[in-house]
Every structure is written in C-alpha cells, then in structure tokens.
Amino acid sequence: MQSRRTLLAVAEVAAWWVPLAALWLVLVSTVDPLEVAVGAGASAVVALVARGARRAVTGR
C-alpha cells in the first residue's frame, strides 16, 4: 500500500512539473543549459509546493 501511495505522489509531482517546466521554457528568451537547469529546479520546487497545498486543502 505504501508503494502505491509513493507512486501516486511521484505521478502528481510529475504532472505539475512537466507543464511548469514547459511554461518556463516558453517564457525564457534564450534556452541554454543554465536556463534549463534553473527552470527544472524552480519547477520542481513549485510542483512540491502545489502538492503540499492540495493536500492541505483536501486533507489527504
């Protein structure tokens, strides 16, 4: 049961991360390795915050 919960958590974070990272790449003017790394990191942080906010609101 714990592995299913972990898998769902990873899937939820990934579901947030992918569109956020894509949005970052669309909005930056130059795409170089540093911009990609910063965008990936920032998107990961925001995806984790979004999951935490959803859990806080729904109580699950």
N, CA, C, O and CB atoms as a CASP TS submission, in Angstrom:
PFRMAT TS
TARGET T0000
AUTHOR 0000-0000-0000
METHOD Language model
MODEL 1
PARENT N/A
ATOM      1  N   MET     1       0.827  -1.202   0.000  1.00  0.00           N
ATOM      2  CA  MET     1       0.000   0.000   0.000  1.00  0.00           C
ATOM      3  C   MET     1       0.861   1.252   0.000  1.00  0.00           C
ATOM      4  O   MET     1       0.524   2.244  -0.647  1.00  0.00           O
ATOM      5  CB  MET     1      -0.935   0.006   1.207  1.00  0.00           C
ATOM      6  N   GLN     2       1.974   1.208   0.726  1.00  0.00           N
ATOM      7  CA  GLN     2       2.855   2.368   0.790  1.00  0.00           C
ATOM      8  C   GLN     2       3.483   2.671  -0.579  1.00  0.00           C
ATOM      9  O   GLN     2       3.636   3.835  -0.948  1.00  0.00           O
ATOM     10  CB  GLN     2       3.952   2.138   1.835  1.00  0.00           C
ATOM     11  N   SER     3       3.847   1.619  -1.330  1.00  0.00           N
ATOM     12  CA  SER     3       4.462   1.857  -2.634  1.00  0.00           C
ATOM     13  C   SER     3       3.465   2.488  -3.607  1.00  0.00           C
ATOM     14  O   SER     3       3.852   3.293  -4.454  1.00  0.00           O
ATOM     15  CB  SER     3       5.006   0.547  -3.214  1.00  0.00           C
ATOM     16  N   ARG     4       2.198   2.132  -3.492  1.00  0.00           N
ATOM     17  CA  ARG     4       1.176   2.749  -4.353  1.00  0.00           C
ATOM     18  C   ARG     4       1.040   4.231  -4.017  1.00  0.00           C
ATOM     19  O   ARG     4       0.928   5.065  -4.915  1.00  0.00           O
ATOM     20  CB  ARG     4      -0.196   2.030  -4.191  1.00  0.00           C
ATOM     21  N   ARG     5       1.050   4.555  -2.739  1.00  0.00           N
ATOM     22  CA  ARG     5       0.944   5.949  -2.311  1.00  0.00           C
ATOM     23  C   ARG     5       2.145   6.757  -2.803  1.00  0.00           C
ATOM     24  O   ARG     5       2.001   7.896  -3.246  1.00  0.00           O
ATOM     25  CB  ARG     5       0.836   6.034  -0.777  1.00  0.00           C
ATOM     26  N   THR     6       3.322   6.155  -2.720  1.00  0.00           N
ATOM     27  CA  THR     6       4.538   6.822  -3.194  1.00  0.00           C
ATOM     28  C   THR     6       4.476   7.043  -4.699  1.00  0.00           C
ATOM     29  O   THR     6       4.837   8.111  -5.195  1.00  0.00           O
ATOM     30  CB  THR     6       5.786   5.999  -2.829  1.00  0.00           C
ATOM     31  N   LEU     7       4.020   6.035  -5.416  1.00  0.00           N
ATOM     32  CA  LEU     7       3.897   6.151  -6.872  1.00  0.00           C
ATOM     33  C   LEU     7       2.911   7.248  -7.255  1.00  0.00           C
ATOM     34  O   LEU     7       3.163   8.011  -8.187  1.00  0.00           O
ATOM     35  CB  LEU     7       3.455   4.815  -7.479  1.00  0.00           C
ATOM     36  N   LEU     8       1.799   7.331  -6.547  1.00  0.00           N
ATOM     37  CA  LEU     8       0.819   8.389  -6.829  1.00  0.00           C
ATOM     38  C   LEU     8       1.383   9.775  -6.515  1.00  0.00           C
ATOM     39  O   LEU     8       1.108  10.736  -7.233  1.00  0.00           O
ATOM     40  CB  LEU     8      -0.466   8.153  -6.020  1.00  0.00           C
ATOM     41  N   ALA     9       2.168   9.880  -5.447  1.00  0.00           N
ATOM     42  CA  ALA     9       2.782  11.164  -5.102  1.00  0.00           C
ATOM     43  C   ALA     9       3.772  11.583  -6.173  1.00  0.00           C
ATOM     44  O   ALA     9       3.798  12.748  -6.573  1.00  0.00           O
ATOM     45  CB  ALA     9       3.481  11.084  -3.737  1.00  0.00           C
ATOM     46  N   VAL    10       4.584  10.653  -6.640  1.00  0.00           N
ATOM     47  CA  VAL    10       5.555  10.965  -7.698  1.00  0.00           C
ATOM     48  C   VAL    10       4.829  11.352  -8.980  1.00  0.00           C
ATOM     49  O   VAL    10       5.243  12.283  -9.671  1.00  0.00           O
ATOM     50  CB  VAL    10       6.495   9.759  -7.956  1.00  0.00           C
ATOM     51  N   ALA    11       3.761  10.652  -9.299  1.00  0.00           N
ATOM     52  CA  ALA    11       2.994  10.968 -10.507  1.00  0.00           C
ATOM     53  C   ALA    11       2.362  12.355 -10.404  1.00  0.00           C
ATOM     54  O   ALA    11       2.319  13.094 -11.388  1.00  0.00           O
ATOM     55  CB  ALA    11       1.906   9.907 -10.745  1.00  0.00           C
ATOM     56  N   GLU    12       1.872  12.709  -9.213  1.00  0.00           N
ATOM     57  CA  GLU    12       1.266  14.033  -9.053  1.00  0.00           C
ATOM     58  C   GLU    12       2.300  15.139  -9.200  1.00  0.00           C
ATOM     59  O   GLU    12       2.042  16.151  -9.853  1.00  0.00           O
ATOM     60  CB  GLU    12       0.580  14.142  -7.694  1.00  0.00           C
ATOM     61  N   VAL    13       3.462  14.952  -8.600  1.00  0.00           N
ATOM     62  CA  VAL    13       4.526  15.958  -8.724  1.00  0.00           C
ATOM     63  C   VAL    13       4.967  16.061 -10.181  1.00  0.00           C
ATOM     64  O   VAL    13       5.195  17.164 -10.679  1.00  0.00           O
ATOM     65  CB  VAL    13       5.739  15.602  -7.812  1.00  0.00           C
ATOM     66  N   ALA    14       5.087  14.946 -10.857  1.00  0.00           N
ATOM     67  CA  ALA    14       5.469  14.967 -12.274  1.00  0.00           C
ATOM     68  C   ALA    14       4.403  15.646 -13.127  1.00  0.00           C
ATOM     69  O   ALA    14       4.718  16.347 -14.089  1.00  0.00           O
ATOM     70  CB  ALA    14       5.713  13.542 -12.781  1.00  0.00           C
ATOM     71  N   ALA    15       3.134  15.429 -12.764  1.00  0.00           N
ATOM     72  CA  ALA    15       2.044  16.069 -13.514  1.00  0.00           C
ATOM     73  C   ALA    15       2.077  17.579 -13.351  1.00  0.00           C
ATOM     74  O   ALA    15       1.656  18.302 -14.254  1.00  0.00           O
ATOM     75  CB  ALA    15       0.686  15.528 -13.056  1.00  0.00           C
ATOM     76  N   TRP    16       2.567  18.072 -12.224  1.00  0.00           N
ATOM     77  CA  TRP    16       2.753  19.511 -12.046  1.00  0.00           C
ATOM     78  C   TRP    16       4.041  19.976 -12.717  1.00  0.00           C
ATOM     79  O   TRP    16       4.072  21.039 -13.336  1.00  0.00           O
ATOM     80  CB  TRP    16       2.773  19.871 -10.553  1.00  0.00           C
ATOM     81  N   TRP    17       5.108  19.179 -12.594  1.00  0.00           N
ATOM     82  CA  TRP    17       6.426  19.615 -13.052  1.00  0.00           C
ATOM     83  C   TRP    17       6.483  19.789 -14.566  1.00  0.00           C
ATOM     84  O   TRP    17       7.044  20.768 -15.058  1.00  0.00           O
ATOM     85  CB  TRP    17       7.483  18.622 -12.613  1.00  0.00           C
ATOM     86  N   VAL    18       5.912  18.857 -15.297  1.00  0.00           N
ATOM     87  CA  VAL    18       6.012  18.897 -16.772  1.00  0.00           C
ATOM     88  C   VAL    18       5.437  20.191 -17.351  1.00  0.00           C
ATOM     89  O   VAL    18       6.141  20.864 -18.104  1.00  0.00           O
ATOM     90  CB  VAL    18       5.281  17.692 -17.385  1.00  0.00           C
ATOM     91  N   PRO    19       4.201  20.573 -17.041  1.00  0.00           N
ATOM     92  CA  PRO    19       3.700  21.826 -17.631  1.00  0.00           C
ATOM     93  C   PRO    19       4.417  23.070 -17.093  1.00  0.00           C
ATOM     94  O   PRO    19       4.578  24.055 -17.813  1.00  0.00           O
ATOM     95  CB  PRO    19       2.207  21.955 -17.370  1.00  0.00           C
ATOM     96  N   LEU    20       4.844  23.023 -15.832  1.00  0.00           N
ATOM     97  CA  LEU    20       5.560  24.174 -15.302  1.00  0.00           C
ATOM     98  C   LEU    20       6.911  24.351 -15.989  1.00  0.00           C
ATOM     99  O   LEU    20       7.295  25.474 -16.315  1.00  0.00           O
ATOM    100  CB  LEU    20       5.752  24.029 -13.796  1.00  0.00           C
ATOM    101  N   ALA    21       7.627  23.267 -16.210  1.00  0.00           N
ATOM    102  CA  ALA    21       8.917  23.339 -16.910  1.00  0.00           C
ATOM    103  C   ALA    21       8.714  23.784 -18.360  1.00  0.00           C
ATOM    104  O   ALA    21       9.503  24.567 -18.889  1.00  0.00           O
ATOM    105  CB  ALA    21       9.637  21.967 -16.867  1.00  0.00           C
ATOM    106  N   ALA    22       7.667  23.287 -18.991  1.00  0.00           N
ATOM    107  CA  ALA    22       7.382  23.698 -20.372  1.00  0.00           C
ATOM    108  C   ALA    22       7.049  25.188 -20.433  1.00  0.00           C
ATOM    109  O   ALA    22       7.487  25.888 -21.345  1.00  0.00           O
ATOM    110  CB  ALA    22       6.217  22.869 -20.956  1.00  0.00           C
ATOM    111  N   LEU    23       6.277  25.667 -19.466  1.00  0.00           N
ATOM    112  CA  LEU    23       5.955  27.085 -19.422  1.00  0.00           C
ATOM    113  C   LEU    23       7.212  27.920 -19.240  1.00  0.00           C
ATOM    114  O   LEU    23       7.371  28.954 -19.888  1.00  0.00           O
ATOM    115  CB  LEU    23       4.964  27.372 -18.299  1.00  0.00           C
ATOM    116  N   TRP    24       8.101  27.482 -18.368  1.00  0.00           N
ATOM    117  CA  TRP    24       9.371  28.194 -18.160  1.00  0.00           C
ATOM    118  C   TRP    24      10.138  28.294 -19.485  1.00  0.00           C
ATOM    119  O   TRP    24      10.631  29.366 -19.836  1.00  0.00           O
ATOM    120  CB  TRP    24      10.240  27.472 -17.082  1.00  0.00           C
ATOM    121  N   LEU    25      10.238  27.188 -20.213  1.00  0.00           N
ATOM    122  CA  LEU    25      10.990  27.190 -21.469  1.00  0.00           C
ATOM    123  C   LEU    25      10.335  28.080 -22.515  1.00  0.00           C
ATOM    124  O   LEU    25      11.027  28.675 -23.342  1.00  0.00           O
ATOM    125  CB  LEU    25      11.121  25.773 -22.007  1.00  0.00           C
ATOM    126  N   VAL    26       9.018  28.177 -22.491  1.00  0.00           N
ATOM    127  CA  VAL    26       8.333  29.045 -23.448  1.00  0.00           C
ATOM    128  C   VAL    26       8.593  30.513 -23.120  1.00  0.00           C
ATOM    129  O   VAL    26       8.708  31.342 -24.023  1.00  0.00           O
ATOM    130  CB  VAL    26       6.818  28.758 -23.450  1.00  0.00           C
ATOM    131  N   LEU    27       8.687  30.834 -21.836  1.00  0.00           N
ATOM    132  CA  LEU    27       8.788  32.226 -21.433  1.00  0.00           C
ATOM    133  C   LEU    27      10.216  32.779 -21.391  1.00  0.00           C
ATOM    134  O   LEU    27      10.386  33.998 -21.361  1.00  0.00           O
ATOM    135  CB  LEU    27       8.170  32.385 -20.101  1.00  0.00           C
ATOM    136  N   VAL    28      11.243  31.929 -21.389  1.00  0.00           N
ATOM    137  CA  VAL    28      12.614  32.441 -21.372  1.00  0.00           C
ATOM    138  C   VAL    28      13.013  32.841 -22.788  1.00  0.00           C
ATOM    139  O   VAL    28      12.534  32.281 -23.774  1.00  0.00           O
ATOM    140  CB  VAL    28      13.605  31.381 -20.797  1.00  0.00           C
ATOM    141  N   SER    29      13.898  33.821 -22.856  1.00  0.00           N
ATOM    142  CA  SER    29      14.287  34.317 -24.179  1.00  0.00           C
ATOM    143  C   SER    29      15.387  33.469 -24.810  1.00  0.00           C
ATOM    144  O   SER    29      15.410  33.291 -26.027  1.00  0.00           O
ATOM    145  CB  SER    29      14.749  35.762 -24.079  1.00  0.00           C
ATOM    146  N   THR    30      16.301  32.943 -23.988  1.00  0.00           N
ATOM    147  CA  THR    30      17.370  32.092 -24.513  1.00  0.00           C
ATOM    148  C   THR    30      17.330  30.751 -23.790  1.00  0.00           C
ATOM    149  O   THR    30      17.155  30.689 -22.573  1.00  0.00           O
ATOM    150  CB  THR    30      18.767  32.772 -24.347  1.00  0.00           C
ATOM    151  N   VAL    31      17.493  29.696 -24.551  1.00  0.00           N
ATOM    152  CA  VAL    31      17.494  28.364 -23.952  1.00  0.00           C
ATOM    153  C   VAL    31      18.929  27.848 -23.974  1.00  0.00           C
ATOM    154  O   VAL    31      19.400  27.328 -24.985  1.00  0.00           O
ATOM    155  CB  VAL    31      16.521  27.386 -24.714  1.00  0.00           C
ATOM    156  N   ASP    32      19.615  27.998 -22.844  1.00  0.00           N
ATOM    157  CA  ASP    32      20.944  27.424 -22.695  1.00  0.00           C
ATOM    158  C   ASP    32      20.906  26.481 -21.496  1.00  0.00           C
ATOM    159  O   ASP    32      19.917  26.464 -20.763  1.00  0.00           O
ATOM    160  CB  ASP    32      22.039  28.540 -22.516  1.00  0.00           C
ATOM    161  N   PRO    33      21.953  25.705 -21.284  1.00  0.00           N
ATOM    162  CA  PRO    33      21.916  24.697 -20.208  1.00  0.00           C
ATOM    163  C   PRO    33      21.621  25.274 -18.818  1.00  0.00           C
ATOM    164  O   PRO    33      20.928  24.634 -18.027  1.00  0.00           O
ATOM    165  CB  PRO    33      23.232  23.968 -20.162  1.00  0.00           C
ATOM    166  N   LEU    34      22.127  26.450 -18.515  1.00  0.00           N
ATOM    167  CA  LEU    34      21.870  27.039 -17.208  1.00  0.00           C
ATOM    168  C   LEU    34      20.389  27.397 -17.049  1.00  0.00           C
ATOM    169  O   LEU    34      19.814  27.169 -15.984  1.00  0.00           O
ATOM    170  CB  LEU    34      22.743  28.284 -17.008  1.00  0.00           C
ATOM    171  N   GLU    35      19.774  27.947 -18.078  1.00  0.00           N
ATOM    172  CA  GLU    35      18.347  28.273 -18.024  1.00  0.00           C
ATOM    173  C   GLU    35      17.502  27.012 -17.857  1.00  0.00           C
ATOM    174  O   GLU    35      16.516  27.016 -17.119  1.00  0.00           O
ATOM    175  CB  GLU    35      17.922  29.028 -19.294  1.00  0.00           C
ATOM    176  N   VAL    36      17.882  25.946 -18.531  1.00  0.00           N
ATOM    177  CA  VAL    36      17.145  24.687 -18.404  1.00  0.00           C
ATOM    178  C   VAL    36      17.267  24.148 -16.985  1.00  0.00           C
ATOM    179  O   VAL    36      16.284  23.674 -16.415  1.00  0.00           O
ATOM    180  CB  VAL    36      17.663  23.645 -19.419  1.00  0.00           C
ATOM    181  N   ALA    37      18.473  24.217 -16.406  1.00  0.00           N
ATOM    182  CA  ALA    37      18.677  23.724 -15.039  1.00  0.00           C
ATOM    183  C   ALA    37      17.892  24.555 -14.032  1.00  0.00           C
ATOM    184  O   ALA    37      17.255  24.000 -13.136  1.00  0.00           O
ATOM    185  CB  ALA    37      20.170  23.740 -14.680  1.00  0.00           C
ATOM    186  N   VAL    38      17.928  25.866 -14.168  1.00  0.00           N
ATOM    187  CA  VAL    38      17.186  26.735 -13.255  1.00  0.00           C
ATOM    188  C   VAL    38      15.682  26.505 -13.406  1.00  0.00           C
ATOM    189  O   VAL    38      14.962  26.435 -12.410  1.00  0.00           O
ATOM    190  CB  VAL    38      17.532  28.218 -13.515  1.00  0.00           C
ATOM    191  N   GLY    39      15.217  26.390 -14.619  1.00  0.00           N
ATOM    192  CA  GLY    39      13.798  26.142 -14.861  1.00  0.00           C
ATOM    193  C   GLY    39      13.345  24.802 -14.295  1.00  0.00           C
ATOM    194  O   GLY    39      12.260  24.702 -13.722  1.00  0.00           O
ATOM    195  N   ALA    40      14.169  23.778 -14.453  1.00  0.00           N
ATOM    196  CA  ALA    40      13.826  22.459 -13.917  1.00  0.00           C
ATOM    197  C   ALA    40      13.777  22.496 -12.392  1.00  0.00           C
ATOM    198  O   ALA    40      12.877  21.923 -11.779  1.00  0.00           O
ATOM    199  CB  ALA    40      14.841  21.401 -14.392  1.00  0.00           C
ATOM    200  N   GLY    41      14.743  23.168 -11.791  1.00  0.00           N
ATOM    201  CA  GLY    41      14.763  23.270 -10.331  1.00  0.00           C
ATOM    202  C   GLY    41      13.597  24.071  -9.784  1.00  0.00           C
ATOM    203  O   GLY    41      12.947  23.658  -8.823  1.00  0.00           O
ATOM    204  N   ALA    42      13.334  25.207 -10.390  1.00  0.00           N
ATOM    205  CA  ALA    42      12.225  26.045  -9.938  1.00  0.00           C
ATOM    206  C   ALA    42      10.888  25.324 -10.134  1.00  0.00           C
ATOM    207  O   ALA    42      10.006  25.415  -9.281  1.00  0.00           O
ATOM    208  CB  ALA    42      12.224  27.388 -10.694  1.00  0.00           C
ATOM    209  N   SER    43      10.738  24.623 -11.232  1.00  0.00           N
ATOM    210  CA  SER    43       9.504  23.883 -11.486  1.00  0.00           C
ATOM    211  C   SER    43       9.325  22.753 -10.479  1.00  0.00           C
ATOM    212  O   SER    43       8.204  22.464 -10.060  1.00  0.00           O
ATOM    213  CB  SER    43       9.501  23.323 -12.910  1.00  0.00           C
ATOM    214  N   ALA    44      10.413  22.119 -10.095  1.00  0.00           N
ATOM    215  CA  ALA    44      10.329  21.047  -9.102  1.00  0.00           C
ATOM    216  C   ALA    44       9.884  21.590  -7.749  1.00  0.00           C
ATOM    217  O   ALA    44       9.049  20.987  -7.075  1.00  0.00           O
ATOM    218  CB  ALA    44      11.681  20.334  -8.965  1.00  0.00           C
ATOM    219  N   VAL    45      10.446  22.734  -7.355  1.00  0.00           N
ATOM    220  CA  VAL    45      10.053  23.337  -6.077  1.00  0.00           C
ATOM    221  C   VAL    45       8.576  23.708  -6.094  1.00  0.00           C
ATOM    222  O   VAL    45       7.851  23.416  -5.143  1.00  0.00           O
ATOM    223  CB  VAL    45      10.912  24.583  -5.775  1.00  0.00           C
ATOM    224  N   VAL    46       8.131  24.344  -7.157  1.00  0.00           N
ATOM    225  CA  VAL    46       6.727  24.765  -7.251  1.00  0.00           C
ATOM    226  C   VAL    46       5.805  23.547  -7.320  1.00  0.00           C
ATOM    227  O   VAL    46       4.710  23.578  -6.758  1.00  0.00           O
ATOM    228  CB  VAL    46       6.512  25.669  -8.492  1.00  0.00           C
ATOM    229  N   ALA    47       6.224  22.479  -7.993  1.00  0.00           N
ATOM    230  CA  ALA    47       5.409  21.264  -8.055  1.00  0.00           C
ATOM    231  C   ALA    47       5.237  20.656  -6.661  1.00  0.00           C
ATOM    232  O   ALA    47       4.148  20.197  -6.316  1.00  0.00           O
ATOM    233  CB  ALA    47       6.048  20.234  -9.009  1.00  0.00           C
ATOM    234  N   LEU    48       6.295  20.652  -5.866  1.00  0.00           N
ATOM    235  CA  LEU    48       6.190  20.138  -4.495  1.00  0.00           C
ATOM    236  C   LEU    48       5.287  21.022  -3.642  1.00  0.00           C
ATOM    237  O   LEU    48       4.506  20.524  -2.831  1.00  0.00           O
ATOM    238  CB  LEU    48       7.580  20.038  -3.853  1.00  0.00           C
ATOM    239  N   VAL    49       5.398  22.335  -3.829  1.00  0.00           N
ATOM    240  CA  VAL    49       4.530  23.259  -3.083  1.00  0.00           C
ATOM    241  C   VAL    49       3.073  23.068  -3.498  1.00  0.00           C
ATOM    242  O   VAL    49       2.181  23.095  -2.651  1.00  0.00           O
ATOM    243  CB  VAL    49       4.966  24.730  -3.316  1.00  0.00           C
ATOM    244  N   ALA    50       2.828  22.878  -4.779  1.00  0.00           N
ATOM    245  CA  ALA    50       1.460  22.670  -5.258  1.00  0.00           C
ATOM    246  C   ALA    50       0.868  21.391  -4.674  1.00  0.00           C
ATOM    247  O   ALA    50      -0.303  21.365  -4.296  1.00  0.00           O
ATOM    248  CB  ALA    50       1.431  22.613  -6.794  1.00  0.00           C
ATOM    249  N   ARG    51       1.670  20.335  -4.599  1.00  0.00           N
ATOM    250  CA  ARG    51       1.178  19.092  -3.995  1.00  0.00           C
ATOM    251  C   ARG    51       0.875  19.304  -2.516  1.00  0.00           C
ATOM    252  O   ARG    51      -0.147  18.832  -2.017  1.00  0.00           O
ATOM    253  CB  ARG    51       2.208  17.955  -4.172  1.00  0.00           C
ATOM    254  N   GLY    52       1.746  20.003  -1.822  1.00  0.00           N
ATOM    255  CA  GLY    52       1.503  20.281  -0.409  1.00  0.00           C
ATOM    256  C   GLY    52       0.255  21.120  -0.195  1.00  0.00           C
ATOM    257  O   GLY    52      -0.505  20.883   0.744  1.00  0.00           O
ATOM    258  N   ALA    53       0.045  22.094  -1.057  1.00  0.00           N
ATOM    259  CA  ALA    53      -1.147  22.940  -0.947  1.00  0.00           C
ATOM    260  C   ALA    53      -2.412  22.135  -1.207  1.00  0.00           C
ATOM    261  O   ALA    53      -3.418  22.314  -0.519  1.00  0.00           O
ATOM    262  CB  ALA    53      -1.062  24.117  -1.927  1.00  0.00           C
ATOM    263  N   ARG    54      -2.367  21.256  -2.189  1.00  0.00           N
ATOM    264  CA  ARG    54      -3.541  20.425  -2.461  1.00  0.00           C
ATOM    265  C   ARG    54      -3.842  19.507  -1.280  1.00  0.00           C
ATOM    266  O   ARG    54      -5.000  19.326  -0.905  1.00  0.00           O
ATOM    267  CB  ARG    54      -3.327  19.593  -3.737  1.00  0.00           C
ATOM    268  N   ARG    55      -2.799  18.933  -0.701  1.00  0.00           N
ATOM    269  CA  ARG    55      -3.001  18.054   0.462  1.00  0.00           C
ATOM    270  C   ARG    55      -3.548  18.840   1.646  1.00  0.00           C
ATOM    271  O   ARG    55      -4.372  18.328   2.404  1.00  0.00           O
ATOM    272  CB  ARG    55      -1.681  17.362   0.856  1.00  0.00           C
ATOM    273  N   ALA    56      -3.094  20.083   1.811  1.00  0.00           N
ATOM    274  CA  ALA    56      -3.579  20.897   2.921  1.00  0.00           C
ATOM    275  C   ALA    56      -5.061  21.231   2.750  1.00  0.00           C
ATOM    276  O   ALA    56      -5.807  21.272   3.729  1.00  0.00           O
ATOM    277  CB  ALA    56      -2.758  22.185   3.035  1.00  0.00           C
ATOM    278  N   VAL    57      -5.481  21.465   1.524  1.00  0.00           N
ATOM    279  CA  VAL    57      -6.874  21.827   1.276  1.00  0.00           C
ATOM    280  C   VAL    57      -7.791  20.610   1.359  1.00  0.00           C
ATOM    281  O   VAL    57      -8.871  20.682   1.946  1.00  0.00           O
ATOM    282  CB  VAL    57      -7.012  22.491  -0.092  1.00  0.00           C
ATOM    283  N   THR    58      -7.360  19.492   0.773  1.00  0.00           N
ATOM    284  CA  THR    58      -8.228  18.308   0.743  1.00  0.00           C
ATOM    285  C   THR    58      -8.104  17.456   1.991  1.00  0.00           C
ATOM    286  O   THR    58      -8.996  16.658   2.278  1.00  0.00           O
ATOM    287  CB  THR    58      -7.911  17.468  -0.465  1.00  0.00           C
ATOM    288  N   GLY    59      -7.030  17.603   2.736  1.00  0.00           N
ATOM    289  CA  GLY    59      -6.843  16.816   3.940  1.00  0.00           C
ATOM    290  C   GLY    59      -6.368  15.403   3.696  1.00  0.00           C
ATOM    291  O   GLY    59      -6.404  14.579   4.610  1.00  0.00           O
ATOM    292  N   ARG    60      -5.920  15.097   2.479  1.00  0.00           N
ATOM    293  CA  ARG    60      -5.418  13.752   2.170  1.00  0.00           C
ATOM    294  C   ARG    60      -3.942  13.781   1.955  1.00  0.00           C
ATOM    295  O   ARG    60      -3.338  12.743   1.685  1.00  0.00           O
ATOM    296  CB  ARG    60      -6.105  13.175   0.946  1.00  0.00           C
TER
END
